[in-house]
């Protein structure tokens, strides 16, 4: 069996959506295998966890209907995804992508309506889905396992890919592709950066630099 890459994601994150879409292209082509894993951005950025060696505030300890909006919507989506996964790997991927697309492509709220629409789009057995969602304790335990592993790895953003050898890095996708050749190139680039002897840790584009240069030039002309 081909070793699997893990992809940690949060449903609220558009970059994670693009990363999961890329992973789906490669897995459908039989070029890579990926395991869907969950990471909570709310938990990762929670002030109670700042400076801690391991989390003290856990999303899985929070009530379903309290806290700020991202906390509620993430927990709802994670638990629903856990229930969908009980129907099989392909159903898990179909549900995950359907929910991502509803939220980030169709701009729908990440709520119960979106969850049920994704379940129908993924052709889940809705009776089983409903029954599996009742196991709140079991779903939270499974989610906590993912969150604990993510904390151990040092995941801080989504998507974070973890390769079979243990190498891991956050890969922020500004663009979406569902084209195999493009997905293949982007995945190759990810591996090259991750394994580069240069030890590249951060690449961040200075997006506003050309605009700033133009503004500075115009100001210089006006004051000359």
MDAnalysis code that builds the backbone (N, CA, C; Angstrom):
import MDAnalysis as mda
import numpy as np

u = mda.Universe.empty(672, n_residues=224, atom_resindex=np.repeat(np.arange(224), 3), trajectory=True)
u.add_TopologyAttr("name", ["N", "CA", "C"] * 224)
u.add_TopologyAttr("resid", np.arange(1, 225))
u.add_TopologyAttr("resname", ["UNK", "UNK", "UNK", "UNK", "UNK", "UNK", "UNK", "UNK", "UNK", "UNK", "UNK", "UNK", "UNK", "UNK", "UNK", "UNK", "UNK", "UNK", "UNK", "UNK", "UNK", "UNK", "UNK", "UNK", "UNK", "UNK", "UNK", "UNK", "UNK", "UNK", "UNK", "UNK", "UNK", "UNK", "UNK", "UNK", "UNK", "UNK", "UNK", "UNK", "UNK", "UNK", "UNK", "UNK", "UNK", "UNK", "UNK", "UNK", "UNK", "UNK", "UNK", "UNK", "UNK", "UNK", "UNK", "UNK", "UNK", "UNK", "UNK", "UNK", "UNK", "UNK", "UNK", "UNK", "UNK", "UNK", "UNK", "UNK", "UNK", "UNK", "UNK", "UNK", "UNK", "UNK", "UNK", "UNK", "UNK", "UNK", "UNK", "UNK", "UNK", "UNK", "UNK", "UNK", "UNK", "UNK", "UNK", "UNK", "UNK", "UNK", "UNK", "UNK", "UNK", "UNK", "UNK", "UNK", "UNK", "UNK", "UNK", "UNK", "UNK", "UNK", "UNK", "UNK", "UNK", "UNK", "UNK", "UNK", "UNK", "UNK", "UNK", "UNK", "UNK", "UNK", "UNK", "UNK", "UNK", "UNK", "UNK", "UNK", "UNK", "UNK", "UNK", "UNK", "UNK", "UNK", "UNK", "UNK", "UNK", "UNK", "UNK", "UNK", "UNK", "UNK", "UNK", "UNK", "UNK", "UNK", "UNK", "UNK", "UNK", "UNK", "UNK", "UNK", "UNK", "UNK", "UNK", "UNK", "UNK", "UNK", "UNK", "UNK", "UNK", "UNK", "UNK", "UNK", "UNK", "UNK", "UNK", "UNK", "UNK", "UNK", "UNK", "UNK", "UNK", "UNK", "UNK", "UNK", "UNK", "UNK", "UNK", "UNK", "UNK", "UNK", "UNK", "UNK", "UNK", "UNK", "UNK", "UNK", "UNK", "UNK", "UNK", "UNK", "UNK", "UNK", "UNK", "UNK", "UNK", "UNK", "UNK", "UNK", "UNK", "UNK", "UNK", "UNK", "UNK", "UNK", "UNK", "UNK", "UNK", "UNK", "UNK", "UNK", "UNK", "UNK", "UNK", "UNK", "UNK", "UNK", "UNK", "UNK", "UNK", "UNK", "UNK", "UNK", "UNK", "UNK", "UNK", "UNK", "UNK", "UNK", "UNK", "UNK"])
u.atoms.positions = np.array([
    [0.842, -1.193, 0.000],
    [0.000, 0.000, 0.000],
    [0.882, 1.249, 0.000],
    [0.520, 2.232, -0.828],
    [1.270, 3.473, -0.907],
    [1.104, 4.270, 0.381],
    [2.209, 4.723, 0.985],
    [2.090, 5.530, 2.208],
    [1.245, 6.775, 1.949],
    [0.452, 7.145, 2.931],
    [-0.470, 8.260, 2.755],
    [0.098, 9.558, 3.319],
    [-0.236, 10.645, 2.646],
    [0.036, 11.976, 3.164],
    [-1.176, 12.412, 3.987],
    [-0.947, 13.031, 5.120],
    [-2.042, 13.613, 5.892],
    [-2.269, 15.043, 5.430],
    [-3.526, 15.486, 5.414],
    [-3.823, 16.886, 5.154],
    [-4.734, 17.381, 6.263],
    [-4.195, 18.293, 7.071],
    [-4.943, 18.885, 8.172],
    [-5.660, 20.129, 7.664],
    [-6.941, 20.248, 8.007],
    [-7.727, 21.373, 7.487],
    [-8.796, 21.794, 8.480],
    [-9.300, 23.005, 8.259],
    [-10.459, 23.527, 8.981],
    [-11.441, 24.017, 7.925],
    [-12.704, 23.666, 8.085],
    [-13.704, 24.018, 7.086],
    [-13.882, 25.521, 6.906],
    [-13.515, 26.317, 7.888],
    [-13.708, 27.761, 7.766],
    [-12.647, 28.406, 6.875],
    [-11.617, 27.658, 6.494],
    [-10.456, 28.239, 5.812],
    [-10.501, 28.025, 4.298],
    [-10.522, 29.101, 3.498],
    [-10.539, 28.943, 2.042],
    [-9.247, 28.341, 1.488],
    [-8.124, 28.587, 2.158],
    [-6.862, 28.004, 1.695],
    [-6.888, 26.488, 1.877],
    [-7.486, 26.050, 2.971],
    [-7.632, 24.615, 3.193],
    [-8.514, 23.990, 2.131],
    [-9.577, 24.675, 1.755],
    [-10.449, 24.171, 0.679],
    [-9.636, 23.920, -0.580],
    [-8.813, 24.886, -0.978],
    [-8.029, 24.735, -2.207],
    [-7.025, 23.595, -2.075],
    [-6.464, 23.428, -0.881],
    [-5.529, 22.334, -0.665],
    [-6.193, 20.973, -0.758],
    [-7.399, 20.858, -0.205],
    [-8.124, 19.587, -0.269],
    [-8.563, 19.293, -1.700],
    [-8.936, 20.327, -2.440],
    [-9.287, 20.135, -3.857],
    [-8.087, 19.597, -4.632],
    [-6.908, 20.162, -4.373],
    [-5.697, 19.685, -5.051],
    [-5.418, 18.235, -4.681],
    [-5.562, 17.923, -3.405],
    [-5.336, 16.545, -2.961],
    [-6.301, 15.584, -3.652],
    [-7.543, 16.013, -3.814],
    [-8.539, 15.157, -4.472],
    [-8.163, 14.873, -5.928],
    [-7.638, 15.875, -6.618],
    [-7.215, 15.678, -8.008],
    [-6.130, 14.605, -8.081],
    [-5.153, 14.697, -7.201],
    [-4.024, 13.762, -7.228],
    [-4.434, 12.366, -6.793],
    [-5.331, 12.273, -5.818],
    [-5.753, 10.937, -5.360],
    [-6.650, 10.274, -6.399],
    [-7.492, 11.044, -7.070],
    [-8.344, 10.462, -8.102],
    [-7.539, 9.968, -9.287],
    [-6.389, 10.612, -9.527],
    [-5.504, 10.180, -10.609],
    [-4.635, 8.994, -10.188],
    [-4.710, 8.630, -8.925],
    [-3.904, 7.521, -8.429],
    [-2.446, 7.873, -8.219],
    [-2.123, 9.168, -8.157],
    [-0.729, 9.579, -8.025],
    [-0.287, 9.753, -6.574],
    [-1.232, 10.085, -5.697],
    [-0.929, 10.266, -4.288],
    [-2.106, 9.753, -3.469],
    [-1.832, 9.391, -2.232],
    [-2.916, 9.088, -1.308],
    [-2.865, 10.093, -0.162],
    [-4.035, 10.470, 0.322],
    [-4.146, 11.465, 1.382],
    [-5.159, 10.992, 2.416],
    [-4.896, 11.331, 3.653],
    [-5.834, 11.084, 4.737],
    [-6.326, 12.417, 5.261],
    [-7.644, 12.582, 5.323],
    [-8.231, 13.821, 5.816],
    [-8.090, 13.890, 7.328],
    [-7.520, 14.998, 7.823],
    [-7.333, 15.199, 9.258],
    [-7.829, 16.597, 9.628],
    [-8.262, 16.755, 10.852],
    [-8.867, 18.009, 11.277],
    [-7.946, 18.805, 12.203],
    [-7.907, 20.105, 11.966],
    [-7.180, 21.040, 12.831],
    [-8.056, 22.264, 13.041],
    [-8.207, 22.667, 14.281],
    [-9.050, 23.813, 14.611],
    [-8.226, 25.091, 14.686],
    [-8.512, 26.029, 13.794],
    [-7.849, 27.327, 13.832],
    [-8.254, 28.103, 15.082],
    [-9.504, 27.927, 15.518],
    [-9.957, 28.594, 16.745],
    [-9.134, 28.113, 17.937],
    [-8.949, 26.795, 18.043],
    [-8.145, 26.254, 19.137],
    [-6.687, 26.677, 19.000],
    [-6.159, 26.592, 17.795],
    [-4.758, 26.932, 17.580],
    [-4.434, 28.374, 17.920],
    [-5.407, 29.276, 17.709],
    [-5.185, 30.699, 17.950],
    [-5.807, 31.190, 19.251],
    [-6.325, 30.279, 20.052],
    [-6.993, 30.706, 21.280],
    [-5.986, 31.302, 22.260],
    [-6.313, 32.457, 22.861],
    [-5.334, 33.106, 23.761],
    [-4.930, 32.245, 24.954],
    [-5.804, 31.345, 25.412],
    [-5.441, 30.486, 26.538],
    [-4.336, 29.499, 26.180],
    [-4.157, 29.255, 24.868],
    [-3.138, 28.296, 24.430],
    [-1.813, 28.963, 24.073],
    [-1.791, 30.287, 24.085],
    [-0.568, 31.009, 23.723],
    [0.548, 30.692, 24.710],
    [1.688, 30.291, 24.185],
    [2.850, 30.005, 25.017],
    [2.805, 28.687, 25.756],
    [1.767, 27.882, 25.506],
    [1.638, 26.599, 26.177],
    [2.327, 25.504, 25.361],
    [2.925, 24.540, 26.045],
    [3.578, 23.435, 25.343],
    [2.550, 22.505, 24.708],
    [1.344, 22.479, 25.267],
    [0.239, 21.727, 24.684],
    [-1.054, 22.470, 25.010],
    [-2.099, 22.258, 24.235],
    [-3.326, 23.040, 24.443],
    [-3.920, 22.843, 25.833],
    [-4.446, 23.934, 26.375],
    [-5.235, 23.848, 27.607],
    [-6.701, 24.143, 27.311],
    [-6.945, 24.832, 26.197],
    [-8.309, 25.096, 25.725],
    [-8.535, 24.204, 24.509],
    [-9.548, 23.334, 24.595],
    [-9.830, 22.384, 23.519],
    [-11.201, 22.669, 22.926],
    [-11.265, 22.676, 21.607],
    [-12.549, 22.846, 20.933],
    [-13.516, 21.742, 21.337],
    [-12.994, 20.546, 21.543],
    [-13.839, 19.398, 21.853],
    [-14.474, 19.483, 23.233],
    [-14.008, 20.409, 24.082],
    [-14.598, 20.578, 25.410],
    [-15.716, 21.619, 25.419],
    [-15.934, 22.263, 24.262],
    [-16.867, 23.383, 24.238],
    [-18.284, 22.933, 23.887],
    [-19.294, 23.607, 24.436],
    [-20.682, 23.300, 24.075],
    [-20.916, 23.587, 22.597],
    [-21.853, 22.876, 22.004],
    [-22.112, 23.010, 20.567],
    [-22.684, 24.373, 20.201],
    [-23.391, 24.992, 21.112],
    [-24.114, 26.222, 20.770],
    [-23.689, 27.397, 21.636],
    [-22.417, 27.518, 21.883],
    [-21.919, 28.685, 22.603],
    [-20.580, 29.073, 22.016],
    [-20.126, 30.255, 22.369],
    [-18.863, 30.730, 21.826],
    [-19.081, 31.544, 20.568],
    [-17.987, 32.011, 19.986],
    [-18.104, 32.858, 18.804],
    [-18.437, 32.022, 17.563],
    [-18.733, 32.721, 16.474],
    [-19.290, 32.078, 15.282],
    [-18.377, 31.002, 14.714],
    [-17.089, 31.288, 14.566],
    [-16.181, 30.305, 13.973],
    [-16.053, 29.067, 14.860],
    [-16.100, 29.281, 16.163],
    [-16.035, 28.142, 17.077],
    [-17.226, 27.218, 16.862],
    [-18.415, 27.790, 16.797],
    [-19.619, 26.982, 16.623],
    [-19.630, 26.269, 15.278],
    [-19.311, 27.023, 14.216],
    [-19.406, 26.442, 12.875],
    [-18.334, 25.382, 12.644],
    [-17.132, 25.601, 13.162],
    [-16.069, 24.600, 13.006],
    [-16.436, 23.306, 13.715],
    [-16.907, 23.421, 14.960],
    [-17.251, 22.235, 15.723],
    [-18.383, 21.473, 15.049],
    [-19.400, 22.185, 14.592],
    [-20.509, 21.555, 13.866],
    [-19.986, 20.778, 12.662],
    [-19.126, 21.417, 11.863],
    [-18.636, 20.798, 10.634],
    [-17.738, 19.604, 10.923],
    [-16.848, 19.739, 11.914],
    [-15.950, 18.634, 12.252],
    [-16.727, 17.400, 12.705],
    [-17.704, 17.600, 13.567],
    [-18.465, 16.464, 14.082],
    [-19.294, 15.829, 12.975],
    [-19.859, 16.646, 12.097],
    [-20.622, 16.108, 10.967],
    [-19.708, 15.326, 10.027],
    [-18.500, 15.839, 9.810],
    [-17.541, 15.134, 8.954],
    [-17.146, 13.793, 9.561],
    [-17.036, 13.762, 10.883],
    [-16.737, 12.507, 11.547],
    [-17.835, 11.484, 11.350],
    [-19.085, 11.950, 11.381],
    [-20.211, 11.052, 11.144],
    [-20.227, 10.579, 9.692],
    [-19.945, 11.473, 8.756],
    [-19.916, 11.096, 7.342],
    [-18.832, 10.057, 7.080],
    [-17.698, 10.170, 7.768],
    [-16.575, 9.255, 7.556],
    [-16.918, 7.823, 7.938],
    [-17.922, 7.639, 8.781],
    [-18.318, 6.291, 9.177],
    [-18.939, 5.515, 8.013],
    [-19.301, 6.223, 6.932],
    [-19.881, 5.551, 5.768],
    [-18.837, 5.187, 4.720],
    [-17.566, 5.505, 4.983],
    [-16.508, 5.090, 4.067],
    [-15.627, 6.245, 3.624],
    [-14.457, 5.906, 3.109],
    [-13.486, 6.935, 2.724],
    [-14.009, 7.837, 1.605],
    [-14.589, 7.234, 0.568],
    [-15.065, 8.065, -0.546],
    [-16.195, 8.967, -0.109],
    [-17.069, 8.454, 0.747],
    [-18.159, 9.287, 1.252],
    [-17.602, 10.437, 2.097],
    [-16.528, 10.149, 2.837],
    [-15.892, 11.189, 3.636],
    [-15.353, 12.304, 2.746],
    [-14.661, 11.922, 1.683],
    [-14.124, 12.925, 0.754],
    [-15.255, 13.680, 0.054],
    [-16.277, 12.973, -0.375],
    [-17.383, 13.631, -1.063],
    [-18.081, 14.633, -0.156],
    [-18.298, 14.245, 1.091],
    [-18.945, 15.157, 2.031],
    [-18.064, 16.365, 2.310],
    [-16.781, 16.115, 2.568],
    [-15.854, 17.200, 2.878],
    [-15.797, 18.214, 1.753],
    [-15.665, 17.741, 0.521],
    [-15.581, 18.660, -0.615],
    [-16.910, 19.370, -0.855],
    [-18.019, 18.663, -0.684],
    [-19.327, 19.296, -0.874],
    [-19.533, 20.418, 0.134],
    [-19.119, 20.199, 1.376],
    [-19.279, 21.237, 2.395],
    [-18.324, 22.400, 2.142],
    [-17.088, 22.106, 1.779],
    [-16.139, 23.171, 1.424],
    [-16.690, 24.023, 0.283],
    [-17.206, 23.368, -0.755],
    [-17.681, 24.108, -1.925],
    [-18.903, 24.950, -1.594],
    [-19.771, 24.426, -0.756],
    [-20.962, 25.192, -0.354],
    [-20.556, 26.480, 0.350],
    [-19.554, 26.374, 1.213],
    [-19.151, 27.522, 2.020],
    [-18.275, 28.502, 1.245],
    [-17.304, 27.987, 0.483],
    [-16.309, 28.876, -0.119],
    [-16.551, 29.174, -1.594],
    [-17.230, 28.303, -2.310],
    [-17.557, 28.596, -3.704],
    [-18.939, 29.232, -3.809],
    [-19.900, 28.683, -3.066],
    [-21.273, 29.187, -3.128],
    [-21.567, 30.233, -2.071],
    [-20.610, 30.476, -1.168],
    [-20.699, 31.506, -0.132],
    [-21.897, 31.315, 0.800],
    [-22.183, 30.071, 1.135],
    [-23.264, 29.780, 2.073],
    [-22.706, 29.767, 3.493],
    [-23.535, 30.067, 4.476],
    [-23.073, 29.976, 5.861],
    [-22.718, 28.535, 6.214],
    [-21.742, 28.384, 7.077],
    [-21.358, 27.052, 7.549],
    [-22.286, 26.707, 8.714],
    [-23.448, 26.160, 8.374],
    [-24.465, 25.886, 9.374],
    [-25.118, 24.538, 9.101],
    [-26.169, 24.232, 9.830],
    [-26.841, 22.942, 9.697],
    [-27.394, 22.740, 8.293],
    [-27.917, 23.795, 7.677],
    [-28.442, 23.671, 6.314],
    [-27.345, 23.258, 5.342],
    [-26.152, 23.859, 5.492],
    [-25.029, 23.511, 4.612],
    [-24.573, 22.080, 4.853],
    [-24.568, 21.658, 6.107],
    [-24.174, 20.285, 6.448],
    [-25.113, 19.283, 5.789],
    [-26.425, 19.523, 5.877],
    [-27.379, 18.588, 5.307],
    [-27.337, 18.613, 3.778],
    [-27.112, 19.786, 3.199],
    [-26.985, 19.864, 1.741],
    [-25.759, 19.082, 1.271],
    [-24.661, 19.173, 2.024],
    [-23.445, 18.425, 1.683],
    [-23.680, 16.927, 1.821],
    [-24.421, 16.529, 2.839],
    [-24.725, 15.109, 3.036],
    [-25.529, 14.564, 1.861],
    [-26.473, 15.354, 1.377],
    [-27.276, 14.921, 0.215],
    [-26.416, 14.896, -1.047],
    [-25.570, 15.904, -1.221],
    [-24.703, 15.956, -2.402],
    [-23.736, 14.779, -2.426],
    [-23.300, 14.346, -1.247],
    [-22.373, 13.208, -1.137],
    [-23.098, 11.868, -1.197],
    [-24.425, 11.936, -1.316],
    [-25.263, 10.725, -1.396],
    [-25.069, 9.821, -0.175],
    [-24.972, 10.462, 0.992],
    [-24.889, 9.688, 2.218],
    [-26.230, 9.023, 2.515],
    [-26.182, 7.940, 3.258],
    [-27.381, 7.353, 3.830],
    [-27.795, 8.301, 4.958],
    [-28.840, 9.078, 4.738],
    [-29.183, 10.146, 5.671],
    [-29.652, 9.619, 7.021],
    [-30.290, 8.470, 7.021],
    [-30.713, 7.889, 8.298],
    [-29.504, 7.479, 9.126],
    [-28.550, 6.841, 8.475],
    [-27.326, 6.470, 9.188],
    [-26.568, 7.710, 9.634],
    [-26.504, 8.705, 8.772],
    [-25.807, 9.953, 9.093],
    [-26.414, 10.592, 10.339],
    [-27.731, 10.632, 10.374],
    [-28.412, 11.205, 11.527],
    [-28.120, 10.399, 12.793],
    [-28.161, 9.089, 12.668],
    [-27.906, 8.229, 13.823],
    [-26.465, 8.376, 14.313],
    [-25.514, 8.413, 13.379],
    [-24.107, 8.527, 13.755],
    [-23.806, 9.878, 14.414],
    [-24.540, 10.891, 14.031],
    [-24.318, 12.214, 14.626],
    [-24.770, 12.265, 16.081],
    [-25.580, 11.330, 16.479],
    [-26.040, 11.301, 17.868],
    [-24.940, 10.856, 18.836],
    [-23.902, 10.204, 18.292],
    [-22.793, 9.751, 19.136],
    [-21.833, 10.915, 19.368],
    [-22.307, 11.915, 20.070],
    [-21.519, 13.127, 20.275],
    [-20.211, 12.832, 20.993],
    [-20.253, 11.992, 21.996],
    [-19.046, 11.675, 22.762],
    [-18.005, 10.991, 21.890],
    [-18.435, 10.019, 21.083],
    [-17.497, 9.306, 20.229],
    [-16.907, 10.197, 19.151],
    [-17.727, 11.069, 18.564],
    [-17.249, 11.974, 17.525],
    [-16.262, 12.985, 18.094],
    [-16.542, 13.474, 19.296],
    [-15.618, 14.415, 19.931],
    [-14.288, 13.730, 20.272],
    [-14.358, 12.473, 20.686],
    [-13.130, 11.747, 21.007],
    [-12.265, 11.573, 19.760],
    [-12.893, 11.260, 18.625],
    [-12.159, 11.104, 17.374],
    [-11.553, 12.430, 16.926],
    [-12.339, 13.501, 17.042],
    [-11.836, 14.829, 16.687],
    [-10.664, 15.211, 17.579],
    [-10.786, 14.929, 18.856],
    [-9.710, 15.295, 19.787],
    [-8.417, 14.576, 19.441],
    [-8.520, 13.365, 18.951],
    [-7.327, 12.621, 18.541],
    [-6.597, 13.366, 17.422],
    [-7.361, 13.855, 16.442],
    [-6.761, 14.643, 15.363],
    [-6.130, 15.924, 15.907],
    [-6.864, 16.624, 16.781],
    [-6.368, 17.897, 17.311],
    [-5.111, 17.688, 18.151],
    [-5.077, 16.584, 18.902],
    [-3.898, 16.297, 19.721],
    [-2.688, 15.979, 18.843],
    [-2.915, 15.220, 17.780],
    [-1.803, 14.894, 16.886],
    [-1.308, 16.140, 16.172],
    [-2.241, 16.997, 15.768],
    [-1.859, 18.249, 15.117],
    [-1.011, 19.100, 16.051],
    [-1.405, 19.153, 17.328],
    [-0.637, 19.925, 18.310],
    [0.765, 19.340, 18.479],
    [0.861, 18.019, 18.475],
    [2.158, 17.374, 18.612],
    [3.082, 17.651, 17.444],
    [2.491, 17.752, 16.254],
    [3.267, 18.034, 15.049],
    [3.683, 19.503, 15.007],
    [2.843, 20.352, 15.583],
    [3.086, 21.792, 15.531],
    [2.314, 22.482, 14.434],
    [1.203, 21.892, 14.025],
    [0.356, 22.512, 13.003],
    [-0.144, 23.855, 13.532],
    [-0.097, 24.885, 12.679],
    [-0.582, 26.201, 13.099],
    [-1.523, 26.826, 12.069],
    [-1.552, 26.286, 10.854],
    [-2.409, 26.838, 9.805],
    [-2.879, 25.729, 8.892],
    [-3.857, 26.061, 8.054],
    [-4.411, 25.056, 7.150],
    [-4.426, 25.576, 5.722],
    [-4.118, 24.668, 4.761],
    [-3.829, 23.254, 4.956],
    [-2.371, 23.012, 5.365],
    [-2.174, 22.073, 6.245],
    [-0.832, 21.561, 6.540],
    [-0.775, 20.121, 6.052],
    [0.183, 19.855, 5.189],
    [0.400, 18.494, 4.681],
    [1.531, 17.841, 5.465],
    [1.321, 16.600, 5.846],
    [2.354, 15.821, 6.519],
    [2.685, 14.632, 5.621],
    [3.921, 14.574, 5.172],
    [4.353, 13.520, 4.262],
    [4.630, 12.230, 5.029],
    [4.688, 11.102, 4.326],
    [4.905, 9.817, 5.005],
    [6.170, 9.780, 5.856],
    [7.184, 10.540, 5.466],
    [8.426, 10.573, 6.239],
    [8.360, 11.462, 7.465],
    [7.243, 12.151, 7.656],
    [7.075, 13.012, 8.820],
    [7.287, 14.485, 8.540],
    [7.794, 14.823, 7.344],
    [7.972, 16.230, 6.998],
    [6.600, 16.899, 6.927],
    [6.498, 18.108, 7.460],
    [5.207, 18.794, 7.494],
    [5.402, 20.280, 7.244],
    [4.451, 20.880, 6.533],
    [4.499, 22.317, 6.297],
    [3.121, 22.830, 5.899],
    [2.860, 24.046, 6.282],
    [1.661, 24.781, 5.883],
    [1.874, 25.275, 4.459],
    [0.884, 25.088, 3.603],
    [0.989, 25.454, 2.191],
    [-0.241, 26.280, 1.851],
    [-0.089, 27.584, 1.762],
    [-1.218, 28.497, 1.538],
    [-1.482, 28.658, 0.043],
    [-2.622, 28.165, -0.396],
    [-2.987, 28.212, -1.813],
    [-3.828, 29.453, -2.099],
    [-3.283, 30.369, -2.883],
    [-4.053, 31.541, -3.290],
    [-5.001, 31.205, -4.447],
    [-4.678, 30.157, -5.191],
    [-5.467, 29.801, -6.366],
    [-6.014, 28.383, -6.236],
    [-7.093, 28.141, -6.952],
    [-7.752, 26.837, -6.966],
    [-7.476, 26.149, -8.289],
    [-7.184, 24.860, -8.244],
    [-7.098, 24.091, -9.481],
    [-7.766, 22.743, -9.306],
    [-8.394, 22.297, -10.383],
    [-8.891, 20.929, -10.453],
    [-8.306, 20.246, -11.686],
    [-7.236, 20.840, -12.241],
    [-6.554, 20.294, -13.410],
    [-5.370, 19.441, -12.959],
    [-5.276, 18.233, -13.489],
    [-4.251, 17.303, -13.028],
    [-2.844, 17.834, -13.249],
    [-2.536, 18.349, -14.442],
    [-1.178, 18.813, -14.713],
    [-0.777, 19.925, -13.748],
    [-1.697, 20.850, -13.506],
    [-1.405, 21.954, -12.583],
    [-1.250, 21.440, -11.164],
    [-2.141, 20.561, -10.744],
    [-2.051, 19.995, -9.393],
    [-0.733, 19.261, -9.214],
    [-0.339, 18.536, -10.220],
    [0.918, 17.789, -10.165],
    [2.106, 18.749, -10.001],
    [2.101, 19.838, -10.755],
    [3.183, 20.812, -10.674],
    [3.231, 21.473, -9.293],
    [2.067, 21.840, -8.766],
    [2.023, 22.506, -7.460],
    [2.461, 21.573, -6.344],
    [2.083, 20.310, -6.449],
    [2.492, 19.349, -5.434],
    [4.001, 19.096, -5.509],
    [4.529, 19.027, -6.703],
    [5.976, 18.856, -6.880],
    [6.725, 20.046, -6.285],
    [6.204, 21.247, -6.530],
    [6.833, 22.449, -5.989],
    [6.832, 22.421, -4.460],
    [5.721, 21.968, -3.894],
    [5.638, 21.847, -2.434],
    [6.743, 20.933, -1.906],
    [6.905, 19.777, -2.531],
    [7.935, 18.836, -2.102],
    [9.325, 19.411, -2.251],
    [9.557, 20.130, -3.345],
    [10.877, 20.710, -3.577],
    [11.212, 21.752, -2.517],
    [10.237, 22.582, -2.168],
    [10.468, 23.602, -1.137],
    [10.690, 22.937, 0.216],
    [9.877, 21.924, 0.512],
    [9.951, 21.264, 1.808],
    [11.293, 20.552, 2.002],
    [11.832, 19.994, 0.926],
    [13.070, 19.226, 1.031],
    [14.316, 20.034, 0.643],
    [14.139, 21.294, 0.293],
    [15.270, 22.103, -0.138],
    [16.297, 22.257, 0.965],
    [17.553, 22.156, 0.576],
    [18.633, 22.365, 1.529],
    [18.694, 23.786, 2.047],
    [17.987, 24.688, 1.388],
    [17.965, 26.080, 1.843],
    [17.197, 26.233, 3.147],
    [16.397, 25.217, 3.494],
    [15.624, 25.294, 4.735],
    [14.599, 26.399, 4.716],
    [13.920, 26.556, 3.595],
    [12.939, 27.629, 3.447],
    [11.799, 27.422, 4.442],
    [11.584, 28.403, 5.301],
    [10.539, 28.305, 6.317],
    [9.327, 29.154, 5.970],
    [9.546, 30.296, 5.340],
    [8.438, 31.207, 5.033],
    [8.665, 31.859, 3.684],
    [7.626, 31.880, 2.879],
    [7.610, 32.653, 1.645],
    [6.331, 33.478, 1.679],
    [6.457, 34.786, 1.656],
    [5.269, 35.639, 1.699],
    [5.422, 36.754, 0.693],
    [4.516, 36.809, -0.243],
    [4.595, 37.805, -1.312],
    [4.338, 39.216, -0.781],
    [5.111, 40.162, -1.279],
    [4.862, 41.571, -0.982],
    [3.870, 42.099, -2.008],
    [2.622, 41.767, -1.828],
    [1.611, 42.027, -2.860],
    [1.451, 43.504, -3.174],
    [1.595, 44.355, -2.174],
    [1.306, 45.778, -2.384],
    [2.530, 46.583, -2.808],
    [3.646, 45.893, -2.995],
    [4.876, 46.629, -3.278],
    [4.811, 47.444, -4.563],
    [4.324, 46.905, -5.704],
    [4.251, 47.729, -6.913],
    [3.375, 48.961, -6.719],
    [2.247, 48.792, -6.025],
    [1.360, 49.930, -5.795],
    [2.050, 50.978, -4.929],
    [2.809, 50.521, -3.925],
    [3.504, 51.461, -3.058],
    [4.575, 52.216, -3.832],
    [5.281, 51.508, -4.729],
    [6.308, 52.175, -5.537],
    [5.700, 53.265, -6.394],
    [4.555, 52.952, -7.014],
    [3.883, 53.932, -7.866],
    [3.439, 55.131, -7.046],
    [2.920, 54.878, -5.852],
    [2.464, 55.970, -4.992],
    [3.627, 56.858, -4.572],
    [4.760, 56.230, -4.241],
    [5.936, 56.995, -3.831],
    [6.473, 57.839, -4.993],
    [6.420, 57.256, -6.212],
    [6.895, 57.986, -7.390],
    [6.019, 59.196, -7.667],
    [4.684, 58.984, -7.545],
    [3.743, 60.088, -7.785],
    [3.950, 61.180, -6.744],
    [4.145, 60.781, -5.471],
    [4.368, 61.761, -4.414],
    [5.635, 62.544, -4.671],
    [6.684, 61.878, -5.142],
    [7.953, 62.551, -5.420],
    [7.785, 63.570, -6.531],
    [6.999, 63.218, -7.560],
    [6.761, 64.139, -8.661],
    [5.981, 65.366, -8.211],
    [5.023, 65.147, -7.307],
    [4.173, 66.240, -6.830],
    [4.961, 67.215, -5.960],
    [5.969, 66.683, -5.253],
    [6.709, 67.536, -4.318],
    [7.999, 68.077, -4.923],
    [8.288, 67.658, -6.176],
    [9.540, 68.100, -6.792],
    [9.466, 69.592, -7.140],
])
